[in-house]
């Protein structure tokens, strides 16, 4: 005990008792000396475990957060009749950190909730040595109390129940982290089981474990089917029987709290996409991310961080382990059984291992490290154990390395064509190409990089690859010339950037990427498209100053570099009209006259693809008409465009088509043709859902359509549905920092709550409108909807 006390920075055991124990439980009076003795010994052991686990934490412990679910879980357990519970999850899920927070919250802090309980918090290495020496917990606790051979601590306190200070809580962390054979692990569990199942008459004794999912499945699983199991073990409402996990992923707010504690700039955190935040909800990836962004290693981009995190994870858990060959064999076999992505994501466990005993140990490690996951797809009595990769990006990584290995570790057109011929366009295929692009960059295979952009990939695939390439060369802040060196002069004259750039770049986190791409732009149309995206982004964010800067650049491009086109109004004039109206409430009559002259230009039909200028004018003329509340011309001009460019009808996920559909919906609402409005909006909703891959980040069109549909539902008196649609649109707008669309959403909610006479909600919406209004110098935002 003196050694433990000195390890914890106390002079000796007596010094610990007088100082720490008093701090933890001030004013406590325990009548029974034996209870007090057990309590003081428990405090010493627990404090040692707390210090040890805090020092082992992958993220500095002071930066971690207490999990809200775990507090509720333990409270329900302690107040219930169950003698035991377990926190079950794969390795790296934060089980130990969660237990440390729980132990401090309930038992060892100045404001501990249950200061009168005895809490013995020990690591499994200590408990395991006891079990394997043949001791059981009852005998061991008897020894701690120095009871005689005929005495038993549980019987003693049962007879002296009035002298008990509280409950006896035994917590064992890392139950299965000790390297030992399956038989010895089962022996440990048997000893523990004997203790738990013998506590029927002693409800004040509680056991808490932390266990890996694969151990729970292998050792505890058989007992679940026995009648007493459900009566003794509390697993909580979060328990997933298929994956054997009862610790939910971290909430988005918990992730952000850890990042803020890690001194990450909130402005940077706000740029994270929803998909990236979803990945950080896995504690191990959050830990890797924090380690990557420590000290001088400042955050650059979420794409780089994600791929570096996964690469390090695989290196640590697969390639740098003792039995890496067996692990690689299992992974290659899994890919083969999946026909390299063609047969879904699940395979039979029996087919994967094929009774090969050599693979069992490596397979268990892959499960415990959360690289593979088992799922029990049960039907009645039979259990069908399926295996899959824990995350899609792990499968993407190993698939990419498989194709690279086929090409003798040299990427190139042949390797790329193998992927294209094997898999259809999808997020999965894009992920594989990103890994191969990263491999080509890291291995100096520049010709392969150029070849990648010649491939018959979809627009969205090329745009994501180009974005990854741009952010990679921004990593050190001075590598723009390296990016230019990959693409020789004239490359983007032959392969225009405007064919690759799309609405997914309308995201506040991509501004630096767009600025980097400006250096590559060689054609005026490319420069116009990039500057227009930057203007649209600034307008949606209601950033007037940035809008003015982008208008200045767009004016230069249009006046100096753009050739005369058959357009009734230039993109610059149209953007200026919208900006002046929203900023000052001015209607520029000269530009308005040009706007209304569209009829002279939109005649006949053509098979030509609209130019960048045409696309911008087609899309934003509708917004100008909307500001003027001219529903007749809004409907007519969009109809004329579809007549002049009939191919647009068949380009289902084209942002020009989706924009025109939104203005047709609004025009129908303005004409009180709600049947047509709802029909068009539902069609657009279906397109956005079916082609969600093409609108991964650029969700402003989705928001706009939800607002139009919500407005139509309000006029149809379907107020509850209108509220749901509008609130969803507002939630997306808040996450994407689309203040203009957020303002439209709040104004629409104000209309709905006025109809409902909901004074409380009306007050909240007025406050929200005022808050948005004070954050921008755009002052003419009160009539975004027609009256």
GIBELVEN-V891626 format. One record per backbone hydrogen bond with DSSP energy under -0.5 kcal/mol. CO is the residue of the C=O (numbers start at 1). NH is the residue of the N-H. E is the energy in kcal/mol with one decimal. If there is no record, write none. Layout:
BEGIN
co/nh/e
CO/NH/E
CO/NH/E
END
This chain:
BEGIN
co/nh/e
1/5/-2.5
2/6/-2.6
3/7/-2.4
4/8/-1.5
5/10/-2.5
6/9/-1.7
12/16/-2.0
13/17/-2.3
14/18/-2.2
15/19/-1.9
16/20/-1.7
16/21/-1.3
17/22/-0.6
19/23/-1.5
20/24/-2.4
21/25/-1.9
23/26/-0.5
25/28/-1.5
29/31/-0.5
32/36/-2.0
33/37/-2.3
34/38/-2.4
35/39/-2.4
36/40/-2.5
37/41/-2.1
38/42/-2.3
39/43/-2.2
40/44/-1.7
41/45/-2.3
42/46/-2.7
42/121/-0.5
43/47/-2.3
44/48/-2.1
45/49/-2.1
46/50/-2.8
47/51/-2.4
48/52/-2.3
49/53/-2.7
50/54/-2.2
51/55/-2.0
52/56/-1.3
53/57/-0.7
54/57/-0.8
60/63/-2.7
60/64/-0.5
61/64/-1.5
67/71/-1.3
68/72/-1.6
69/73/-2.5
70/74/-2.6
71/75/-2.3
72/76/-2.3
73/77/-2.0
74/78/-3.0
75/79/-2.1
76/80/-0.7
77/80/-0.7
83/207/-2.5
84/234/-2.8
85/209/-1.9
86/88/-0.7
87/211/-2.6
88/246/-2.4
88/247/-0.9
90/93/-1.1
94/98/-2.2
95/99/-2.3
96/100/-2.2
97/101/-2.2
98/102/-2.3
99/103/-3.1
100/104/-2.2
101/105/-2.5
102/106/-2.9
103/107/-2.3
103/108/-2.1
105/113/-1.7
106/114/-3.1
109/112/-1.5
112/115/-0.6
114/117/-1.3
117/119/-0.5
118/120/-0.5
118/169/-3.6
119/121/-0.7
120/122/-0.7
120/171/-3.2
122/173/-2.3
123/126/-1.2
123/127/-1.7
124/128/-4.1
125/129/-1.4
126/130/-1.3
127/131/-2.5
128/132/-2.6
129/133/-0.9
130/135/-1.7
131/134/-1.8
136/140/-2.2
137/141/-2.7
138/142/-2.1
139/143/-2.2
140/144/-1.8
141/145/-1.2
142/146/-0.5
142/147/-1.9
143/146/-1.1
148/151/-1.5
152/156/-2.9
153/157/-2.3
154/158/-1.7
155/159/-2.1
156/160/-1.1
158/161/-0.8
160/163/-2.3
161/164/-1.5
163/32/-0.8
167/118/-3.4
167/169/-0.6
168/170/-0.6
168/206/-2.9
169/120/-3.2
169/171/-0.6
170/208/-2.8
171/122/-2.8
171/173/-0.5
172/210/-1.3
173/124/-2.7
174/177/-1.8
178/180/-0.8
181/185/-2.0
182/186/-2.3
183/187/-1.9
184/188/-2.4
185/189/-2.2
186/190/-2.5
187/191/-2.2
188/192/-2.2
189/193/-3.4
190/194/-2.4
191/195/-1.5
192/196/-2.5
193/197/-3.0
194/198/-0.7
195/198/-0.5
196/199/-1.5
199/202/-1.8
202/205/-2.0
204/168/-3.3
204/206/-0.5
206/170/-3.0
207/85/-2.1
208/172/-2.7
209/87/-2.6
210/175/-2.0
211/89/-1.9
212/216/-2.2
213/217/-2.3
214/218/-2.2
215/219/-3.2
215/220/-1.0
216/221/-1.1
220/223/-0.5
220/224/-1.1
221/224/-0.9
221/225/-0.6
222/225/-0.9
223/226/-1.6
226/229/-1.3
226/230/-0.5
228/231/-0.9
228/232/-1.4
229/232/-1.0
229/233/-2.4
232/84/-1.8
232/234/-0.6
233/235/-0.6
234/86/-0.9
236/239/-1.3
239/241/-0.7
240/244/-1.9
240/245/-1.0
242/376/-1.0
245/240/-2.4
246/248/-0.7
251/255/-2.3
252/256/-2.2
253/257/-2.3
254/258/-2.1
255/259/-2.3
256/260/-2.7
257/261/-2.5
258/262/-1.6
259/264/-2.2
260/263/-1.8
265/268/-1.1
265/269/-2.0
266/270/-2.0
268/271/-1.4
269/272/-1.5
273/277/-2.2
274/278/-2.0
275/279/-1.3
276/280/-1.9
277/281/-0.7
278/281/-0.6
279/282/-1.6
281/250/-2.3
281/283/-0.7
282/285/-0.8
282/286/-2.0
283/287/-2.5
284/288/-2.2
285/289/-2.4
286/290/-2.4
287/291/-2.2
288/292/-2.1
289/293/-1.2
291/294/-0.6
294/297/-1.9
296/298/-1.9
301/305/-2.1
302/306/-2.7
303/307/-2.2
304/308/-2.2
305/309/-2.7
306/310/-2.5
307/311/-2.0
308/312/-2.4
309/313/-2.5
310/314/-2.6
311/315/-2.2
312/316/-2.6
313/317/-2.7
314/318/-2.3
314/319/-1.4
315/320/-2.1
318/321/-1.2
321/324/-1.1
323/327/-1.9
324/328/-2.7
325/329/-2.2
326/330/-2.2
327/331/-2.4
328/332/-2.7
329/333/-2.2
330/334/-2.4
331/335/-2.3
332/336/-2.2
333/337/-2.6
334/338/-1.8
335/340/-3.0
336/339/-1.5
338/342/-0.5
338/343/-2.6
339/342/-1.1
341/344/-0.6
347/387/-2.7
348/352/-1.9
349/353/-2.4
350/354/-2.2
353/356/-2.0
355/357/-1.0
356/359/-1.7
357/360/-0.8
357/361/-0.5
359/363/-2.7
360/364/-2.4
361/365/-1.8
362/366/-2.2
363/367/-1.9
364/368/-2.8
365/369/-2.4
366/371/-2.5
366/372/-1.9
367/370/-1.5
368/91/-2.5
371/390/-2.6
373/388/-2.0
375/377/-1.0
375/386/-2.9
376/378/-1.3
377/384/-0.8
379/382/-1.2
382/379/-2.0
383/385/-0.7
384/377/-2.6
384/386/-0.6
385/349/-2.3
386/375/-2.6
387/347/-1.8
388/373/-2.6
391/394/-0.8
391/395/-1.4
392/396/-2.6
393/397/-1.8
394/398/-2.3
395/399/-2.4
396/400/-2.5
397/401/-2.3
398/402/-1.6
399/403/-2.2
400/404/-2.4
401/405/-2.2
402/406/-1.8
403/407/-1.2
404/409/-2.1
404/410/-0.6
405/408/-1.6
407/410/-1.0
412/416/-2.6
413/417/-2.6
414/418/-1.5
415/419/-1.5
416/420/-2.3
417/421/-2.7
418/422/-1.1
419/423/-2.5
426/430/-2.2
427/431/-2.2
428/432/-1.7
429/433/-2.3
430/434/-2.2
431/435/-1.8
432/436/-2.0
433/437/-2.5
434/438/-2.5
435/439/-2.2
436/440/-2.4
437/441/-2.5
438/442/-2.6
439/443/-1.4
440/445/-2.8
441/444/-1.5
444/446/-1.4
445/449/-1.2
446/450/-2.1
447/451/-2.3
448/452/-1.8
449/453/-0.9
450/453/-0.8
451/454/-1.6
451/455/-0.6
452/455/-0.7
455/457/-1.7
458/462/-2.3
459/463/-2.3
460/464/-1.9
461/465/-2.1
462/466/-2.7
463/467/-2.2
464/468/-2.1
465/469/-2.4
466/470/-2.5
467/471/-2.4
468/472/-2.0
469/473/-1.6
471/474/-0.7
472/475/-1.1
473/479/-0.6
474/477/-1.2
479/483/-1.6
480/484/-2.2
481/485/-2.1
482/486/-0.9
483/486/-0.6
483/487/-0.9
486/488/-0.7
488/491/-2.3
490/493/-0.9
490/494/-1.5
491/495/-2.1
496/499/-1.1
497/500/-1.9
497/501/-2.7
502/505/-1.9
503/506/-1.9
505/507/-2.2
507/510/-2.7
508/511/-0.7
510/514/-2.2
511/515/-2.2
512/516/-2.1
513/517/-2.1
514/518/-1.4
515/519/-0.6
516/519/-0.9
517/520/-1.1
517/521/-1.3
523/527/-2.0
524/528/-2.8
525/529/-2.4
526/530/-2.3
527/531/-2.6
528/532/-2.4
529/533/-2.2
530/534/-2.1
531/535/-2.2
532/536/-3.0
533/537/-2.5
534/538/-2.0
535/539/-2.7
536/540/-2.6
537/541/-1.5
538/543/-2.9
539/542/-1.2
540/740/-2.6
542/544/-1.0
543/547/-2.0
544/548/-2.2
545/549/-1.7
546/550/-2.4
547/551/-2.6
548/552/-1.9
549/553/-1.7
550/554/-2.7
551/555/-2.5
552/556/-1.6
553/557/-2.2
554/558/-2.6
555/559/-2.5
556/560/-2.6
556/561/-0.5
557/561/-1.9
557/562/-1.5
565/567/-2.3
570/574/-2.3
571/575/-2.7
572/576/-2.7
573/577/-2.4
574/578/-2.1
575/579/-2.7
576/580/-2.8
577/581/-1.9
578/582/-2.3
579/583/-2.5
580/584/-2.4
580/585/-0.9
580/586/-1.5
581/585/-1.2
582/780/-2.3
583/779/-0.8
586/588/-0.7
587/589/-1.0
588/592/-2.5
589/593/-2.3
590/594/-1.4
591/595/-2.6
592/596/-2.0
594/597/-1.5
595/598/-0.9
597/600/-1.3
598/601/-1.3
598/602/-2.3
601/603/-1.6
611/615/-2.6
612/616/-2.2
613/617/-2.3
614/618/-3.2
615/619/-2.2
616/620/-2.4
617/621/-1.8
618/622/-0.6
620/624/-1.7
621/625/-2.5
622/626/-2.1
623/627/-2.2
624/628/-1.6
625/629/-0.5
625/630/-2.4
626/629/-0.8
629/631/-1.0
630/634/-1.6
631/635/-2.1
632/636/-2.2
633/637/-2.9
634/638/-1.3
635/639/-1.8
636/640/-2.5
637/641/-2.0
638/642/-1.8
639/643/-1.7
640/644/-2.6
641/645/-2.5
643/646/-0.5
644/606/-3.0
645/648/-2.0
646/649/-1.2
647/650/-1.2
647/651/-0.6
648/651/-1.0
650/652/-1.5
651/654/-1.8
654/658/-2.3
655/659/-2.2
656/660/-2.4
657/661/-2.3
658/662/-1.7
659/663/-1.8
660/664/-2.2
661/665/-2.2
662/666/-2.1
663/667/-2.5
664/668/-2.2
665/669/-2.1
666/670/-2.5
667/671/-1.6
668/673/-3.0
669/672/-1.8
672/674/-1.2
673/677/-2.1
674/678/-2.7
675/679/-1.9
676/680/-2.7
677/681/-2.4
678/682/-2.2
679/683/-1.7
680/684/-2.4
681/685/-2.3
682/686/-2.1
683/687/-2.1
684/688/-2.6
685/689/-1.8
686/690/-2.9
687/691/-2.2
689/692/-1.0
691/694/-1.4
692/695/-1.6
693/696/-0.7
697/699/-2.4
698/701/-0.6
699/703/-2.2
700/704/-2.5
701/705/-2.3
702/706/-2.1
703/707/-2.3
704/708/-2.2
705/709/-2.6
706/710/-2.7
707/711/-2.5
708/712/-2.3
709/713/-2.4
710/714/-2.1
711/715/-2.1
712/716/-1.6
713/718/-2.9
714/717/-1.5
717/719/-1.3
718/722/-2.2
719/723/-2.4
720/724/-2.2
721/725/-2.5
722/726/-2.3
723/727/-2.9
724/728/-2.1
725/729/-2.2
726/730/-2.3
727/731/-2.3
728/732/-2.2
729/733/-2.3
730/734/-2.4
731/735/-2.0
732/736/-2.2
733/737/-0.7
733/738/-2.7
734/737/-0.6
737/739/-1.3
738/742/-2.3
739/743/-2.7
740/744/-1.8
741/745/-2.3
742/746/-2.5
743/747/-2.3
744/748/-2.1
745/749/-2.4
746/750/-2.1
747/751/-1.6
748/752/-2.2
749/753/-3.0
750/754/-1.7
751/755/-1.9
752/756/-1.8
753/757/-0.8
753/758/-2.3
754/757/-0.5
757/759/-1.2
758/762/-2.3
759/763/-2.2
760/764/-1.7
761/765/-2.5
762/766/-2.2
763/767/-1.8
764/768/-2.2
765/769/-2.6
766/770/-2.2
767/771/-2.3
768/772/-2.4
769/773/-2.5
770/774/-2.1
771/775/-0.7
772/775/-0.9
773/776/-1.0
777/779/-0.6
779/781/-0.6
781/784/-0.6
END
